[in-house]
Amino acid sequence: MNIVSRSSFYVSSQEKDHHSTQKVFSNTTSPVSKTGRDTWLLIGFFGLLKFGIHLTGIANYGLHADELYYISLSEHFAWGFLDISPFVTWMAKIASALFGTSITAWRIIPCIFAAVTVMLTGFMAHYLGAKKLGITIACSAIICSPAFLATSYLLQPVVFDEFFWALLAFSILRFQQTKKTVFLYLAASTLGFGMLNKYTIVMYLAAIVVGWLITYNRNLKIIGRKLIGPSLLFTLLIVPNLLWQWFYGFPIFGYLKLVGTQAFSLDISDYLFQLFFFHGAGVSVWTAGFFFLIIRKNGNKFNQVWPVTLVILVILLALLKGKLYYGLGMFPILFAAGGCCWEMMFKSRVWPKYIFVGTIYLFGLLCLPLVIPVFPIYICRNYIKKMVAYTSFSRPMVWEDGSSGTIPQFFADMTGWKMLSDKISTVQRNNLNSKPMVLLTDNYAIAGALKFYATFSSPQVISANNSFMLESPANLPSGTILYLSKDTRDVVSKLARHVLFSEELQLENSHLKGVNIYILSGVNETFRKKYINDRRKFFSPIEGISLATMSKKNKR
């Protein structure tokens, strides 16, 4: 935060732009400072449209694997976790308190945040000089983007990340235009809560700063006093989480190291394909905004920071082998600029602008069954099969491990969880003489699902992975263990004195396909060491921490 000053967000009025510019970009309207009632109504309409679209499939299929994980973690308030920041768990707790525990209830808050992100895009277009058509194009582009449609209704950090990135861009844009300190405070609070959601927003700020340094390589002034208050606000917001990280030995670094050691290959062609086409027809809007901000003749030179920021982030994510959707929040400002650009190019042309906006919505409508569960799975599967046959486009069906499914992976991750819980209950009833003491799994999604659907008679669910480690014992308990894993029978047969294979789950298009259910009695030292090593593999300092945590719980 302490790297830019009030004066460093803009350049002197005496500075001239010596770059050549096409004529079409020379007659743009100046950014406006007032927002009329009609503008509010128009932008509000698009926010409601975004919210309404997601209501069409908000409760279909089931909860996503990650949603079940965050919901389970939300049962106990915390300032941090081993693998995530706490904001999403807070939203889960608020959602259950306000709306209940149905699928719709868990997803209302993410949909609200997504709708506000659309509205922020409209306001940024407005403050960049767009009128009704420009705002319509900008909002329509983000509404119909398949990438934003797919990430806007699930209770996951990504939807909040998109919101905070957009709000940070809005805050900086408005401060650059007005020089009002209130927008610095807004930026500080956005950065603080954004870090409590996902630390990647720091990468966005860093890219903006580097872009600012590249754009303004001269005439820089010293930091102003206006940053003192916002910096203190940011510090107050983030300190509790940093203290939590310090107490637990900064597990974020251990987790990043673990993720970095996992096999992941970067396909440059696929990476670039996603960059240009995961927004559907909206690619024509954000790319127009990209060039508009670079070569616009009478615009403020600070606006050139945003295209440079995009380039820096794309390169950075590629070098870090990060997933491109981590940076979705960088596109709203480009959609906003793209709306300005297309409005200017259409000018008084009537039919082309209707055709253009209609094409955006048509493409979004065709993509809708691929990103929102509006159809039953069997209809969705048939729709995708025909789409692939007609277009030869099968990228949405490629899963993270490189295999291909008949539905997108995030749809598959919404199915089978309740069925799994019912199967576990059946296994328990069939083994009353040797009732399992605990249920152990090496999969955080399975652990989250079983915790969510657990009944009073269910065994304790433990896992050596992710933040469930904090709730699991430091050593493998004695007694009968119900073990869920994709390990083969030959491997598991060496882990206990008695191994009973119960069932292999064969669920098409499911995260659970291939998971085996075992009942283990008399687990041996090999299994105990495996359990401890799995914990250490995820985060080594957890051993002492868990013992201290368990000791405190026993005293209570």
ChimeraX attribute file (.defattr): number of C-alpha atoms within 10 A of each C-alpha:
attribute: neighborCount
match mode: 1-to-1
recipient: residues
	/A:1	19
	/A:2	10
	/A:3	10
	/A:4	18
	/A:5	18
	/A:6	19
	/A:7	16
	/A:8	20
	/A:9	19
	/A:10	19
	/A:11	17
	/A:12	11
	/A:13	7
	/A:14	6
	/A:15	9
	/A:16	11
	/A:17	14
	/A:18	7
	/A:19	9
	/A:20	9
	/A:21	15
	/A:22	9
	/A:23	9
	/A:24	13
	/A:25	18
	/A:26	14
	/A:27	11
	/A:28	19
	/A:29	15
	/A:30	13
	/A:31	16
	/A:32	13
	/A:33	13
	/A:34	9
	/A:35	11
	/A:36	8
	/A:37	8
	/A:38	10
	/A:39	17
	/A:40	13
	/A:41	11
	/A:42	16
	/A:43	23
	/A:44	17
	/A:45	15
	/A:46	21
	/A:47	25
	/A:48	15
	/A:49	17
	/A:50	26
	/A:51	23
	/A:52	14
	/A:53	18
	/A:54	24
	/A:55	18
	/A:56	13
	/A:57	19
	/A:58	23
	/A:59	17
	/A:60	19
	/A:61	19
	/A:62	21
	/A:63	26
	/A:64	23
	/A:65	22
	/A:66	21
	/A:67	26
	/A:68	27
	/A:69	25
	/A:70	25
	/A:71	25
	/A:72	20
	/A:73	23
	/A:74	20
	/A:75	12
	/A:76	10
	/A:77	11
	/A:78	16
	/A:79	18
	/A:80	23
	/A:81	22
	/A:82	24
	/A:83	17
	/A:84	20
	/A:85	22
	/A:86	24
	/A:87	23
	/A:88	25
	/A:89	29
	/A:90	20
	/A:91	22
	/A:92	27
	/A:93	22
	/A:94	15
	/A:95	22
	/A:96	15
	/A:97	11
	/A:98	12
	/A:99	14
	/A:100	13
	/A:101	15
	/A:102	13
	/A:103	17
	/A:104	19
	/A:105	17
	/A:106	27
	/A:107	26
	/A:108	20
	/A:109	23
	/A:110	26
	/A:111	26
	/A:112	18
	/A:113	21
	/A:114	27
	/A:115	25
	/A:116	22
	/A:117	28
	/A:118	30
	/A:119	26
	/A:120	23
	/A:121	30
	/A:122	36
	/A:123	23
	/A:124	30
	/A:125	31
	/A:126	26
	/A:127	23
	/A:128	28
	/A:129	24
	/A:130	30
	/A:131	19
	/A:132	18
	/A:133	19
	/A:134	26
	/A:135	31
	/A:136	21
	/A:137	30
	/A:138	37
	/A:139	30
	/A:140	26
	/A:141	31
	/A:142	31
	/A:143	28
	/A:144	25
	/A:145	24
	/A:146	27
	/A:147	18
	/A:148	23
	/A:149	23
	/A:150	19
	/A:151	23
	/A:152	30
	/A:153	28
	/A:154	22
	/A:155	27
	/A:156	24
	/A:157	25
	/A:158	23
	/A:159	27
	/A:160	28
	/A:161	25
	/A:162	27
	/A:163	25
	/A:164	26
	/A:165	28
	/A:166	25
	/A:167	25
	/A:168	26
	/A:169	26
	/A:170	23
	/A:171	21
	/A:172	18
	/A:173	21
	/A:174	19
	/A:175	20
	/A:176	21
	/A:177	18
	/A:178	12
	/A:179	17
	/A:180	13
	/A:181	15
	/A:182	15
	/A:183	20
	/A:184	26
	/A:185	21
	/A:186	20
	/A:187	24
	/A:188	24
	/A:189	22
	/A:190	23
	/A:191	26
	/A:192	24
	/A:193	21
	/A:194	26
	/A:195	22
	/A:196	24
	/A:197	25
	/A:198	22
	/A:199	17
	/A:200	15
	/A:201	25
	/A:202	16
	/A:203	15
	/A:204	22
	/A:205	17
	/A:206	16
	/A:207	21
	/A:208	22
	/A:209	17
	/A:210	16
	/A:211	22
	/A:212	23
	/A:213	15
	/A:214	14
	/A:215	15
	/A:216	18
	/A:217	9
	/A:218	9
	/A:219	10
	/A:220	15
	/A:221	11
	/A:222	11
	/A:223	15
	/A:224	14
	/A:225	10
	/A:226	17
	/A:227	20
	/A:228	14
	/A:229	14
	/A:230	22
	/A:231	18
	/A:232	13
	/A:233	16
	/A:234	21
	/A:235	16
	/A:236	13
	/A:237	18
	/A:238	18
	/A:239	13
	/A:240	15
	/A:241	19
	/A:242	16
	/A:243	14
	/A:244	16
	/A:245	18
	/A:246	11
	/A:247	11
	/A:248	18
	/A:249	17
	/A:250	17
	/A:251	23
	/A:252	19
	/A:253	14
	/A:254	18
	/A:255	18
	/A:256	11
	/A:257	13
	/A:258	13
	/A:259	12
	/A:260	13
	/A:261	9
	/A:262	8
	/A:263	7
	/A:264	12
	/A:265	7
	/A:266	13
	/A:267	11
	/A:268	10
	/A:269	9
	/A:270	10
	/A:271	16
	/A:272	14
	/A:273	12
	/A:274	16
	/A:275	15
	/A:276	15
	/A:277	15
	/A:278	18
	/A:279	25
	/A:280	20
	/A:281	23
	/A:282	29
	/A:283	20
	/A:284	18
	/A:285	25
	/A:286	26
	/A:287	18
	/A:288	20
	/A:289	25
	/A:290	24
	/A:291	16
	/A:292	25
	/A:293	26
	/A:294	19
	/A:295	19
	/A:296	24
	/A:297	22
	/A:298	15
	/A:299	21
	/A:300	19
	/A:301	22
	/A:302	20
	/A:303	24
	/A:304	22
	/A:305	21
	/A:306	25
	/A:307	22
	/A:308	20
	/A:309	21
	/A:310	20
	/A:311	12
	/A:312	19
	/A:313	20
	/A:314	17
	/A:315	11
	/A:316	14
	/A:317	17
	/A:318	17
	/A:319	10
	/A:320	10
	/A:321	15
	/A:322	15
	/A:323	12
	/A:324	16
	/A:325	17
	/A:326	17
	/A:327	21
	/A:328	21
	/A:329	24
	/A:330	22
	/A:331	24
	/A:332	30
	/A:333	30
	/A:334	26
	/A:335	32
	/A:336	35
	/A:337	36
	/A:338	31
	/A:339	35
	/A:340	33
	/A:341	30
	/A:342	22
	/A:343	24
	/A:344	21
	/A:345	13
	/A:346	15
	/A:347	10
	/A:348	10
	/A:349	10
	/A:350	9
	/A:351	9
	/A:352	11
	/A:353	18
	/A:354	11
	/A:355	11
	/A:356	16
	/A:357	18
	/A:358	14
	/A:359	14
	/A:360	23
	/A:361	20
	/A:362	14
	/A:363	17
	/A:364	24
	/A:365	13
	/A:366	12
	/A:367	19
	/A:368	21
	/A:369	19
	/A:370	22
	/A:371	21
	/A:372	23
	/A:373	21
	/A:374	20
	/A:375	17
	/A:376	12
	/A:377	18
	/A:378	10
	/A:379	12
	/A:380	18
	/A:381	19
	/A:382	13
	/A:383	16
	/A:384	21
	/A:385	15
	/A:386	11
	/A:387	15
	/A:388	15
	/A:389	11
	/A:390	9
	/A:391	8
	/A:392	10
	/A:393	11
	/A:394	16
	/A:395	13
	/A:396	18
	/A:397	19
	/A:398	15
	/A:399	15
	/A:400	9
	/A:401	8
	/A:402	8
	/A:403	9
	/A:404	16
	/A:405	17
	/A:406	19
	/A:407	24
	/A:408	21
	/A:409	19
	/A:410	21
	/A:411	23
	/A:412	24
	/A:413	21
	/A:414	21
	/A:415	23
	/A:416	23
	/A:417	25
	/A:418	16
	/A:419	11
	/A:420	17
	/A:421	20
	/A:422	14
	/A:423	15
	/A:424	20
	/A:425	16
	/A:426	11
	/A:427	19
	/A:428	19
	/A:429	11
	/A:430	11
	/A:431	11
	/A:432	9
	/A:433	8
	/A:434	14
	/A:435	18
	/A:436	21
	/A:437	16
	/A:438	19
	/A:439	21
	/A:440	23
	/A:441	21
	/A:442	19
	/A:443	18
	/A:444	21
	/A:445	23
	/A:446	26
	/A:447	24
	/A:448	25
	/A:449	25
	/A:450	25
	/A:451	21
	/A:452	16
	/A:453	15
	/A:454	18
	/A:455	11
	/A:456	6
	/A:457	8
	/A:458	19
	/A:459	21
	/A:460	18
	/A:461	21
	/A:462	24
	/A:463	24
	/A:464	29
	/A:465	24
	/A:466	20
	/A:467	20
	/A:468	20
	/A:469	21
	/A:470	21
	/A:471	15
	/A:472	22
	/A:473	18
	/A:474	21
	/A:475	15
	/A:476	20
	/A:477	13
	/A:478	13
	/A:479	15
	/A:480	19
	/A:481	25
	/A:482	25
	/A:483	23
	/A:484	21
	/A:485	18
	/A:486	18
	/A:487	16
	/A:488	12
	/A:489	13
	/A:490	8
	/A:491	8
	/A:492	18
	/A:493	16
	/A:494	14
	/A:495	19
	/A:496	20
	/A:497	11
	/A:498	15
	/A:499	19
	/A:500	15
	/A:501	15
	/A:502	13
	/A:503	14
	/A:504	17
	/A:505	17
	/A:506	12
	/A:507	14
	/A:508	15
	/A:509	22
	/A:510	20
	/A:511	21
	/A:512	23
	/A:513	15
	/A:514	17
	/A:515	20
	/A:516	19
	/A:517	22
	/A:518	24
	/A:519	22
	/A:520	23
	/A:521	19
	/A:522	14
	/A:523	20
	/A:524	15
	/A:525	12
	/A:526	11
	/A:527	15
	/A:528	17
	/A:529	13
	/A:530	14
	/A:531	20
	/A:532	17
	/A:533	14
	/A:534	16
	/A:535	22
	/A:536	15
	/A:537	14
	/A:538	22
	/A:539	26
	/A:540	16
	/A:541	15
	/A:542	19
	/A:543	17
	/A:544	12
	/A:545	16
	/A:546	19
	/A:547	16
	/A:548	13
	/A:549	15
	/A:550	17
	/A:551	11
	/A:552	10
	/A:553	9
	/A:554	8
	/A:555	6
	/A:556	6
